[in-house]
Amino acid sequence: MAARVLLRRRVAAPFMAATLVGGALIPSVALAEAPPAPQQQQQQMRELLPYRKKPIYDDFDDIPLPKRTTPVPSPASETIPSSAKPFPAEPTAKEHSILSVSSRGPTPTDRLAEQIGKARLFLYKQAVSAEDGVNAAINKAFHLEQSFTSTVASLAPSRESGEQLMPGLVYVLVASMAGSIVSRNRNILVRASLPLALGVGAGWLVIPVTMTNVSDLLWKYEKRFPAVADAHLRTREGIERAWHMTKLHTELGKTYVEDKVHDARDSVEDWVKKGK
């Protein structure tokens, strides 16, 4: 019994070593069952083909295209009769939703968005009109200021004239005050007209260039009102005619007085000569 056990142990060790060396040097596929025959494998592939998942990218190169001998016209061609044309494709879910929305009409959100857009446009137009009004008012005020400054500057005499405003204006003011003092016990018409007449007269005597500029400016504004301009012209013509007649009568009176004095002197001289 002991010899058998030893023999088995001696034989088992070399057998195991040979098995390991053979598995390492000559690998082979260990199959639980025998490989199926080619026909059996094809039958199994046909049975499993319906249950396979469709690949993402189809290999169109492997599928041969059918050869066509005659050209096929497009579906939109007029050569195909209406009965032979294919039926239109059924709309997708997205197209169904678009058609349902268009047939249903605008939603409350769409109507609200439309009203908000109208309100924004109205507010924008009002803001633009208000801004334009403010800009127009500012431009008008700027033009008025520029016109006022240019008008005041145009009234001053030029340097070539040698006229000075400060003493001349003082003289005009003194003349006006003298006229008001003289006419303080008179009626209201005299009290209103005499200071103005004395002031204007003093202005024409002391600062004639400035008074000419003022009269031109007044005439420019009077042209805007034809009635006032015509009245001014008639008054001016009447004053000029009266002044001309006054000067003419003054000259005639002076000539008449001189003639009378000359005649009186001649008469006295003759009388003196005769008396001697």
TAFENTA-V628054 format. One record per residue. N is the residue number from 0. RES is the residue in one small letter. SS is DSSP state (~ for helix, > for strand, _ for the rest). PHI is phi in whole degrees, 0 to 359 (999 if undefined). NEAR is the number of other ideal C-beta (glycine too) atoms within 10 Angstrom. Layout:
n,res,ss,phi,near
N,RES,SS,PHI,NEAR
N,RES,SS,PHI,NEAR
This chain:
n,res,ss,phi,near
0,m,_,999,5
1,a,~,295,6
2,a,~,293,7
3,r,~,297,8
4,v,~,299,9
5,l,~,295,10
6,l,~,297,10
7,r,~,299,10
8,r,~,295,9
9,r,~,291,9
10,v,~,282,10
11,a,~,295,10
12,a,~,295,10
13,p,~,297,9
14,f,~,294,9
15,m,~,294,10
16,a,~,296,10
17,a,~,294,10
18,t,~,295,10
19,l,~,295,10
20,v,~,294,10
21,g,~,294,11
22,g,~,292,11
23,a,~,283,8
24,l,~,276,7
25,i,_,237,7
26,p,_,283,8
27,s,_,211,7
28,v,_,277,5
29,a,_,266,6
30,l,_,251,7
31,a,_,287,4
32,e,_,233,5
33,a,_,289,6
34,p,_,299,9
35,p,_,289,11
36,a,_,290,9
37,p,~,301,8
38,q,~,293,8
39,q,~,296,10
40,q,~,297,11
41,q,~,295,11
42,q,~,297,12
43,q,~,295,11
44,m,~,295,10
45,r,~,294,9
46,e,~,291,9
47,l,~,273,9
48,l,~,297,8
49,p,_,296,6
50,y,_,269,6
51,r,_,283,8
52,k,_,284,5
53,k,_,287,5
54,p,_,291,7
55,i,_,295,5
56,y,_,251,5
57,d,_,282,9
58,d,_,272,7
59,f,_,285,7
60,d,_,290,6
61,d,_,283,6
62,i,_,267,8
63,p,_,288,6
64,l,_,280,6
65,p,_,287,5
66,k,_,275,5
67,r,_,248,7
68,t,_,267,4
69,t,_,242,5
70,p,_,290,5
71,v,_,257,8
72,p,_,290,10
73,s,_,289,7
74,p,_,298,10
75,a,_,277,7
76,s,_,288,9
77,e,_,277,6
78,t,_,286,7
79,i,_,274,14
80,p,_,293,7
81,s,_,296,5
82,s,_,288,5
83,a,_,272,8
84,k,_,287,11
85,p,_,290,7
86,f,_,288,5
87,p,_,297,7
88,a,_,291,7
89,e,_,291,7
90,p,_,294,11
91,t,_,282,9
92,a,~,295,7
93,k,~,295,8
94,e,~,294,11
95,h,~,301,11
96,s,~,294,11
97,i,~,294,12
98,l,~,295,11
99,s,~,294,9
100,v,~,293,12
101,s,~,292,9
102,s,~,284,7
103,r,~,285,8
104,g,_,98,8
105,p,_,293,12
106,t,_,276,10
107,p,~,303,7
108,t,~,295,8
109,d,~,296,11
110,r,~,296,11
111,l,~,297,11
112,a,~,297,12
113,e,~,295,11
114,q,~,295,10
115,i,~,296,10
116,g,~,296,10
117,k,~,296,10
118,a,~,296,10
119,r,~,295,10
120,l,~,296,10
121,f,~,296,10
122,l,~,296,10
123,y,~,295,10
124,k,~,296,10
125,q,~,295,10
126,a,~,295,10
127,v,~,294,10
128,s,~,294,10
129,a,~,295,10
130,e,~,296,10
131,d,~,296,10
132,g,~,296,10
133,v,~,296,10
134,n,~,297,10
135,a,~,294,10
136,a,~,295,10
137,i,~,295,10
138,n,~,297,10
139,k,~,295,10
140,a,~,296,10
141,f,~,295,10
142,h,~,294,10
143,l,~,297,10
144,e,~,297,10
145,q,~,295,10
146,s,~,294,10
147,f,~,296,10
148,t,~,296,10
149,s,~,293,9
150,t,~,293,12
151,v,~,296,10
152,a,~,293,8
153,s,~,287,10
154,l,~,284,15
155,a,_,290,13
156,p,_,288,18
157,s,_,285,9
158,r,~,290,7
159,e,~,292,7
160,s,~,287,13
161,g,_,73,8
162,e,_,274,16
163,q,_,248,12
164,l,~,281,14
165,m,~,297,6
166,p,~,291,11
167,g,~,296,20
168,l,~,295,15
169,v,~,296,11
170,y,~,296,15
171,v,~,297,22
172,l,~,295,12
173,v,~,295,13
174,a,~,296,20
175,s,~,295,19
176,m,~,294,13
177,a,~,296,15
178,g,~,296,21
179,s,~,292,16
180,i,~,291,11
181,v,~,294,14
182,s,_,260,19
183,r,_,287,10
184,n,_,262,8
185,r,_,266,12
186,n,_,287,8
187,i,~,291,8
188,l,~,293,9
189,v,~,292,15
190,r,~,294,15
191,a,~,272,13
192,s,~,268,13
193,l,~,294,19
194,p,~,298,19
195,l,~,294,12
196,a,~,294,15
197,l,~,295,20
198,g,~,295,20
199,v,~,295,16
200,g,~,297,14
201,a,~,296,21
202,g,~,296,19
203,w,~,293,14
204,l,~,278,13
205,v,~,267,19
206,i,_,235,22
207,p,~,292,14
208,v,~,294,17
209,t,~,296,21
210,m,~,294,20
211,t,~,296,14
212,n,~,297,17
213,v,~,294,14
214,s,~,294,12
215,d,~,296,11
216,l,~,295,14
217,l,~,297,11
218,w,~,294,13
219,k,~,296,10
220,y,~,285,10
221,e,~,291,16
222,k,_,295,11
223,r,_,289,8
224,f,_,240,11
225,p,~,302,9
226,a,~,296,8
227,v,~,295,12
228,a,~,296,14
229,d,~,294,11
230,a,~,297,12
231,h,~,297,15
232,l,~,296,12
233,r,~,296,10
234,t,~,295,10
235,r,~,294,11
236,e,~,296,10
237,g,~,295,10
238,i,~,294,10
239,e,~,295,10
240,r,~,294,10
241,a,~,295,10
242,w,~,295,10
243,h,~,296,10
244,m,~,294,10
245,t,~,296,10
246,k,~,297,10
247,l,~,295,10
248,h,~,293,10
249,t,~,296,10
250,e,~,295,10
251,l,~,295,10
252,g,~,295,10
253,k,~,295,10
254,t,~,295,10
255,y,~,297,10
256,v,~,295,10
257,e,~,297,10
258,d,~,296,10
259,k,~,296,10
260,v,~,294,10
261,h,~,296,10
262,d,~,294,10
263,a,~,294,10
264,r,~,294,10
265,d,~,295,10
266,s,~,295,10
267,v,~,293,10
268,e,~,296,10
269,d,~,296,10
270,w,~,296,10
271,v,~,295,9
272,k,~,297,8
273,k,~,291,7
274,g,~,291,6
275,k,_,285,5
